[in-house]
Amino acid sequence: MMFFFEKKNQKTSIRLAPPSGERSAQRLKVFCFFSSEKKLLLACLLFWVPIPAQAQNPAGLFGSPSHYTEPTGGAVYRGICAGCHMPAGQGASGAGAYPALAQNPRLAVAAYPILRVLRGKGAMPGFAGTLSNQQIADVVAFIRQNFGNADPDPVTPDEVQSLR
């Protein structure tokens, strides 16, 4: 498949052309906010480029294509959260703003991080469909008890369930 990009009036469209010799070409329109061709290209690569089977499940993070299987809060953090919030929870900025979890007073109330993990906000996706109540409770407890945060109250799967 070959990609062709066309930009008109703040809209970027993608035309997918089959290998030469085939007649039909599929045309998909994608609206690009803030003229972000880099994000558009990344989306194309993620959704249309075949990935070798071994690369589809790095480090065994998924037991099935739609659920993480990491058994502890620390493992969930390292496998999912650290990519944006950084390994030491210091946060980052660049393509987006990823808030620091280190010494974050908002984490004192357990409902705040539980809701962020479940529903997401801004650039952060929600994980309600890919993490169990136990995994969410574990990762929230991990974040609240590490990175200079000292919130000793445990988070239970029942609390997570009540906020779903």
PyMOL commands that set and color helices and strands:
alter all, ss='L'
color gray80, all
select helices_A, chain A and resi 33-35+37-48+53-56+58-60+73-85+105-108+111-119+133-144+157-163
alter helices_A, ss='H'
color red, helices_A
select strands_A, chain A and resi 2-8+11-17+26-30+62-64+67-68+92-93+97-98
alter strands_A, ss='S'
color yellow, strands_A
deselect
rebuild
show_as cartoon
